[in-house]
């Protein structure tokens, strides 16, 4: 299966997810801000919720369509001993570990080493070598397929450095990505030769939640708390040089925690339907969109709504999280009411707790069904139309990311 993604909506064929692991149970209130987690979560419950989410994906997409990060890492460690050694050297150097632990890590089986590199826990010594990387469950942020290229992102915060290191290793070494590497279709934003700081010292930082391919010609990139304007411009120029897309759209949004990425403010669930946070996306509060065309022209719109209606489709309907009413819209945007992943046009996954958003979409003609019912009745994706599937979210929502954040599509078609 050739890896490619040409839109947010085409039939999802292969996706990468990451199951919450032991590292998440080590987050304390004192360090939650530093580790970019808004709350402490109950590990057994968040595992149950994520397992149901993953089982739903397997039921609807097929067992082989759902890839787990830890499996990919283990297989990559097994694939190339030279790169395995290089990865360990970089991890040990960044974490400033004593050399004796480097020797212990080298001797681990690939399965145990993958677990330790992700969770930070070394069971052989009953010791935590590394900080947890709890945001790894949001696989959307680590990389993005843009048509037939893959973008390896570069996180703004040091807390996500090890995620980035492991992601680069997986995409460089794992056999599933060998064609992308061989054909020079990997764009690595961590390459300082290609993506240096600006002459004013502005850094390159970009996360996948700020990157959306609306169709093969339009790539949206948010300029946000996590993605710098310099990174947007640098990526734009490289995509145009390679001929990957015709238009790059910079979406400026408030530099604020409540809207850390553009996918916390809107996602597409059908060709004519977008779920969004009204103040920013519809009203244009502290936001605007600039369209850069590969031929050198540019156009500016005062809101994301104006951009979609003028550039993509005037028939697109915007459905408001929390029905567009305060305080419900603020509450339900915070618990990821805008953050849905489409499995195919008109079928998407949402958290079950955003009841007013559910009402808004019901009024728009969508049917809501639970993940448990889909699995129990063995309903196929072909049987579903104009349907939103609800998953439990008491603990998942504490992590500040929804189904869109928790999925990295690498093949749609």
C-alpha positions as CSV (number, residue, x, y, z in Angstrom):
1,X,0.0,0.0,0.0
2,X,1.5,3.3,-1.1
3,X,1.6,5.8,1.7
4,X,-0.2,9.1,0.8
5,X,-2.8,11.4,2.2
6,X,-4.6,13.9,-0.1
7,X,-7.2,15.3,2.2
8,X,-8.7,15.3,5.7
9,X,-11.6,13.2,4.6
10,X,-10.8,10.4,2.2
11,X,-11.3,6.9,3.4
12,X,-8.8,6.2,6.2
13,X,-6.6,3.2,5.3
14,X,-3.7,3.2,7.7
15,X,-3.1,5.2,10.9
16,X,-0.5,5.4,13.7
17,X,-1.7,5.6,17.4
18,X,0.0,5.3,20.7
19,X,-1.5,3.7,23.8
20,X,-1.0,5.6,27.1
21,X,1.8,4.0,29.1
22,X,3.3,4.0,32.6
23,X,5.0,7.3,32.1
24,X,1.7,9.1,32.3
25,X,1.1,7.9,35.9
26,X,4.3,9.8,37.0
27,X,3.0,13.2,36.2
28,X,2.5,15.3,39.3
29,X,0.6,18.6,39.6
30,X,3.9,20.4,40.2
31,X,5.3,19.2,36.9
32,X,2.2,19.0,34.7
33,X,2.8,22.4,33.1
34,X,6.4,21.6,32.3
35,X,5.4,18.3,30.7
36,X,2.5,20.0,28.8
37,X,-0.2,18.0,30.4
38,X,-3.1,20.1,31.9
39,X,-4.1,17.5,34.5
40,X,-3.1,14.3,36.2
41,X,-5.0,11.3,34.8
42,X,-5.9,7.9,36.2
43,X,-3.9,5.5,34.1
44,X,-6.1,2.4,34.2
45,X,-9.1,4.5,33.1
46,X,-7.3,6.4,30.3
47,X,-6.0,3.0,29.0
48,X,-9.5,1.6,28.9
49,X,-10.8,4.6,27.0
50,X,-7.9,4.6,24.5
51,X,-8.2,0.8,24.1
52,X,-11.9,1.2,23.1
53,X,-10.9,3.9,20.7
54,X,-8.2,1.7,19.1
55,X,-10.6,-1.3,19.0
56,X,-13.1,0.9,17.2
57,X,-10.5,1.8,14.6
58,X,-9.6,-1.9,14.1
59,X,-13.2,-2.8,13.8
60,X,-13.9,-0.2,11.1
61,X,-10.6,0.0,9.3
62,X,-9.2,-3.5,9.8
63,X,-6.6,-5.0,12.2
64,X,-3.6,-4.2,9.9
65,X,-4.7,-0.6,9.4
66,X,-3.9,0.4,13.0
67,X,-0.2,0.7,13.8
68,X,1.1,1.2,17.3
69,X,4.1,3.5,18.0
70,X,5.8,1.0,20.3
71,X,5.5,-1.8,17.7
72,X,7.0,0.5,15.1
73,X,9.9,1.5,17.4
74,X,10.6,-2.1,18.3
75,X,10.7,-3.2,14.6
76,X,12.8,-0.2,13.7
77,X,15.3,-1.1,16.4
78,X,15.5,-4.6,15.0
79,X,15.9,-3.3,11.4
80,X,19.3,-1.6,11.6
81,X,21.9,-2.0,14.4
82,X,23.9,1.0,13.2
83,X,21.0,3.4,13.6
84,X,20.0,1.6,16.9
85,X,23.4,2.6,18.3
86,X,23.1,6.1,17.0
87,X,19.7,6.5,18.6
88,X,20.9,5.4,21.9
89,X,23.9,7.7,21.8
90,X,21.7,10.7,21.1
91,X,19.2,9.7,23.8
92,X,21.9,9.2,26.4
93,X,23.6,12.5,25.5
94,X,20.4,14.5,25.7
95,X,19.3,13.0,29.0
96,X,22.9,13.3,30.4
97,X,23.0,9.8,31.6
98,X,26.1,8.1,33.2
99,X,27.9,5.8,30.8
100,X,27.0,2.7,32.8
101,X,23.3,3.1,31.8
102,X,24.3,3.4,28.2
103,X,25.8,-0.1,28.5
104,X,22.6,-1.4,30.2
105,X,20.4,0.1,27.4
106,X,22.5,-1.4,24.6
107,X,22.1,-4.9,26.2
108,X,18.3,-4.7,26.3
109,X,16.1,-6.6,23.9
110,X,14.4,-4.5,21.3
111,X,11.0,-4.9,23.0
112,X,12.4,-3.8,26.4
113,X,14.4,-1.0,24.9
114,X,11.4,0.4,23.0
115,X,9.4,0.3,26.3
116,X,12.1,2.1,28.2
117,X,12.7,4.8,25.6
118,X,9.0,5.7,25.6
119,X,8.0,5.2,29.3
120,X,11.4,6.2,30.8
121,X,11.3,3.2,33.1
122,X,14.1,0.6,33.3
123,X,12.7,-2.4,35.0
124,X,16.0,-4.2,35.3
125,X,17.2,-1.5,37.7
126,X,13.7,-0.5,39.0
127,X,14.7,3.0,37.9
128,X,13.2,5.8,35.9
129,X,16.0,7.0,33.5
130,X,13.9,9.5,31.5
131,X,11.1,11.9,32.1
132,X,7.7,10.7,30.8
133,X,6.6,11.8,27.3
134,X,2.8,11.8,27.9
135,X,2.0,13.8,24.8
136,X,3.1,10.9,22.6
137,X,-0.5,9.7,22.6
138,X,-1.1,12.7,20.3
139,X,0.5,11.1,17.3
140,X,-0.9,13.8,15.0
141,X,1.8,16.2,16.2
142,X,4.8,14.1,15.4
143,X,4.5,13.9,11.6
144,X,2.1,14.7,8.8
145,X,1.6,13.1,5.4
146,X,1.2,15.8,2.8
147,X,0.2,14.2,-0.5
148,X,3.0,11.7,-1.1
149,X,5.5,13.4,1.2
150,X,5.9,13.1,5.0
151,X,6.7,16.0,7.2
152,X,8.7,15.3,10.3
153,X,7.7,18.1,12.7
154,X,9.8,19.9,15.3
155,X,8.1,20.6,18.7
156,X,8.3,24.0,20.3
157,X,8.8,22.6,23.9
158,X,11.8,20.6,25.2
159,X,9.3,18.2,26.9
160,X,8.6,16.7,23.5
161,X,12.2,16.3,22.4
162,X,12.4,12.6,22.9
163,X,9.1,12.1,21.0
164,X,10.8,13.9,18.1
165,X,14.0,11.8,18.4
166,X,12.0,8.5,18.3
167,X,9.8,9.7,15.4
168,X,12.8,10.6,13.3
169,X,14.3,7.2,14.0
170,X,11.1,5.3,13.1
171,X,10.6,7.2,9.8
172,X,14.2,6.9,8.8
173,X,14.7,3.2,9.6
174,X,11.4,1.3,9.6
175,X,10.8,-0.8,6.5
176,X,7.3,0.6,5.9
177,X,8.8,4.0,5.2
178,X,11.7,2.8,3.0
179,X,10.2,4.1,-0.2
180,X,9.6,7.6,1.2
181,X,13.3,7.7,2.3
182,X,14.6,6.3,-1.0
183,X,12.5,8.7,-3.1
184,X,13.6,11.7,-0.9
185,X,10.0,12.4,0.2
186,X,10.8,13.0,3.8
187,X,10.8,16.7,4.9
188,X,12.6,16.9,8.2
189,X,12.0,20.2,9.9
190,X,14.9,19.3,12.4
191,X,17.4,19.7,9.6
192,X,19.1,23.0,10.5
193,X,20.9,23.1,7.2
194,X,17.6,23.2,5.4
195,X,15.5,24.9,8.1
196,X,17.8,27.3,10.1
197,X,16.6,30.0,12.5
198,X,15.7,33.3,10.7
199,X,18.3,36.1,10.5
200,X,16.4,37.7,13.4
201,X,16.9,34.5,15.5
202,X,13.3,33.3,15.2
203,X,13.1,29.5,15.8
204,X,11.7,26.7,13.7
205,X,8.9,25.0,15.6
206,X,5.9,23.2,14.1
207,X,3.5,20.5,15.4
208,X,1.1,18.4,13.4
209,X,-2.0,19.7,15.0
210,X,-1.3,22.9,13.2
211,X,-1.1,21.2,9.7
212,X,-4.2,20.2,7.7
213,X,-4.3,19.1,4.1
214,X,-7.8,20.2,3.0
215,X,-7.3,18.8,-0.5
216,X,-4.3,18.1,-2.6
217,X,-3.9,21.8,-3.6
218,X,-4.5,23.5,-0.2
219,X,-2.4,22.9,2.9
220,X,-3.4,24.9,6.1
221,X,-0.7,25.6,8.6
222,X,-1.5,27.4,11.9
223,X,0.7,30.1,13.4
224,X,0.1,29.4,17.0
225,X,1.4,28.9,20.5
226,X,3.3,25.8,19.1
227,X,4.1,26.7,15.5
228,X,6.2,29.8,14.7
229,X,5.5,32.0,11.7
230,X,9.1,31.5,10.6
231,X,8.5,27.7,10.5
232,X,5.4,28.3,8.4
233,X,7.3,30.4,5.9
234,X,10.2,27.9,5.8
235,X,7.9,24.9,5.2
236,X,6.0,26.9,2.6
237,X,9.1,27.6,0.6
238,X,10.3,24.0,0.7
239,X,6.9,22.6,-0.3
240,X,6.8,25.0,-3.3
241,X,10.3,24.1,-4.3
242,X,9.4,20.4,-4.3
243,X,6.0,21.0,-6.0
244,X,4.1,19.2,-3.2
245,X,1.2,21.6,-3.0
246,X,-0.1,24.7,-4.9
247,X,-1.3,26.8,-1.9
248,X,-0.1,27.1,1.7
249,X,-2.5,28.9,3.9
250,X,-1.2,30.5,7.1
251,X,-3.9,30.5,9.7
252,X,-3.1,33.0,12.5
253,X,-4.8,32.1,15.8
254,X,-4.4,33.5,19.4
255,X,-1.2,32.5,21.1
256,X,-3.0,30.9,24.0
257,X,-3.3,27.5,25.7
258,X,-7.0,27.0,24.9
259,X,-6.2,27.0,21.2
260,X,-2.7,25.5,21.0
261,X,-3.3,24.1,17.5
262,X,-5.7,24.9,14.7
263,X,-7.3,21.4,15.1
264,X,-8.5,22.5,18.6
265,X,-10.5,25.1,16.8
266,X,-11.9,23.3,13.8
267,X,-11.9,20.0,12.0
268,X,-13.7,18.8,8.8
269,X,-16.1,15.9,9.1
270,X,-17.5,16.0,5.6
271,X,-16.9,17.9,2.4
272,X,-19.5,20.5,3.3
273,X,-19.3,20.3,7.1
274,X,-16.8,21.8,9.6
275,X,-17.1,21.6,13.4
276,X,-15.6,24.8,14.8
277,X,-15.2,27.3,17.7
278,X,-17.3,30.2,16.7
279,X,-15.4,33.2,18.2
280,X,-12.2,32.5,16.4
281,X,-13.2,30.6,13.2
282,X,-16.5,32.2,12.3
283,X,-16.2,35.7,13.9
284,X,-12.5,35.9,13.2
285,X,-11.5,37.0,16.7
286,X,-7.7,37.4,16.7
287,X,-7.3,35.4,13.6
288,X,-7.0,35.7,9.8
289,X,-5.9,33.5,6.9
290,X,-3.2,34.3,4.3
291,X,-3.2,32.2,1.1
292,X,0.3,31.9,-0.5
293,X,0.2,30.5,-4.0
294,X,3.1,28.7,-5.6
295,X,3.3,31.3,-8.3
296,X,4.0,34.1,-5.8
297,X,0.6,35.7,-5.3
298,X,-1.1,36.0,-2.0
299,X,-4.6,36.7,-0.6
300,X,-5.7,37.6,2.9
301,X,-9.1,36.8,4.5
302,X,-10.3,38.3,7.8
303,X,-11.5,34.9,9.2
304,X,-11.2,31.1,8.5
305,X,-14.8,31.2,7.5
306,X,-14.2,33.7,4.8
307,X,-11.2,31.6,3.5
308,X,-13.3,28.5,3.2
309,X,-16.3,30.2,1.6
310,X,-14.1,32.0,-1.0
311,X,-11.3,29.5,-1.7
312,X,-12.7,26.1,-1.0
313,X,-16.5,25.9,-1.2
314,X,-19.2,28.5,-0.6
315,X,-21.6,25.7,0.5
316,X,-19.5,24.7,3.4
317,X,-21.5,24.8,6.7
318,X,-19.8,25.7,10.0
319,X,-21.3,23.9,13.0
320,X,-20.5,25.5,16.3
321,X,-19.1,23.7,19.3
322,X,-21.3,24.2,22.4
323,X,-24.0,25.5,19.9
324,X,-22.0,28.8,19.8
325,X,-23.3,29.9,23.2
326,X,-21.2,30.9,26.3
327,X,-20.2,29.4,28.6
328,X,-20.9,26.0,26.8
329,X,-18.8,26.8,23.8
330,X,-15.8,27.6,25.9
331,X,-16.3,24.4,28.0
332,X,-16.8,22.1,25.1
333,X,-14.0,23.6,23.0
334,X,-11.7,23.0,26.0
335,X,-12.8,19.3,26.1
336,X,-12.1,18.9,22.3
337,X,-15.6,19.3,20.9
338,X,-13.9,20.7,17.7
339,X,-11.3,17.9,17.5
340,X,-12.8,15.1,15.4
341,X,-11.1,12.7,13.0
342,X,-13.0,11.6,9.9
343,X,-12.8,7.9,8.9
344,X,-14.5,8.8,5.6
345,X,-16.6,11.7,4.5
346,X,-19.5,12.1,6.9
347,X,-18.3,9.6,9.5
348,X,-16.1,10.8,12.4
349,X,-15.1,10.1,16.0
350,X,-15.9,12.4,18.9
351,X,-15.8,12.5,22.7
352,X,-19.1,11.7,24.4
353,X,-19.0,14.5,26.9
354,X,-19.7,17.5,24.6
355,X,-23.5,17.3,24.7
356,X,-24.4,20.7,23.2
357,X,-22.1,20.1,20.3
358,X,-23.8,16.7,19.8
359,X,-27.2,18.6,19.7
360,X,-25.9,21.0,17.1
361,X,-24.7,18.2,14.9
362,X,-27.9,16.2,15.4
363,X,-29.9,19.2,14.2
364,X,-27.6,19.3,11.2
365,X,-28.7,15.7,10.3
366,X,-26.0,13.6,12.0
367,X,-26.8,10.4,13.9
368,X,-24.8,9.7,17.0
369,X,-23.8,6.1,18.0
370,X,-21.5,4.7,20.7
371,X,-18.3,2.9,20.0
372,X,-19.5,0.0,22.1
373,X,-22.5,-0.4,19.9
374,X,-20.4,-0.4,16.7
375,X,-18.1,-3.1,18.1
376,X,-20.8,-5.2,19.7
377,X,-22.9,-5.3,16.6
378,X,-19.9,-5.6,14.3
379,X,-21.1,-2.7,12.2
380,X,-18.9,-2.0,9.1
381,X,-17.7,1.4,8.0
382,X,-19.6,0.9,4.7
383,X,-22.8,0.8,6.7
384,X,-22.3,4.2,8.3
385,X,-23.3,7.5,6.7
386,X,-23.7,10.9,8.3
387,X,-22.6,9.4,11.6
388,X,-20.6,10.6,14.6
389,X,-19.2,7.8,16.8
390,X,-18.9,8.6,20.5
391,X,-16.0,7.3,22.7
392,X,-15.7,7.7,26.5
393,X,-13.6,10.6,27.4
394,X,-13.5,11.3,31.2
395,X,-9.7,10.8,31.3
396,X,-8.7,11.3,27.7
397,X,-10.2,14.8,27.7
398,X,-8.0,15.8,30.6
399,X,-5.0,15.4,28.3
400,X,-6.2,18.2,26.0
401,X,-6.5,16.4,22.7
402,X,-9.3,14.6,20.9
403,X,-9.6,11.9,18.2
404,X,-7.9,14.1,15.6
405,X,-5.0,14.6,17.9
406,X,-4.7,10.9,18.7
407,X,-4.4,9.8,15.1
408,X,-1.6,10.1,12.5
409,X,-3.1,9.1,9.1
410,X,-0.4,7.8,6.7
411,X,-2.7,6.5,4.1
412,X,-6.1,7.7,2.9
413,X,-7.8,6.9,-0.4
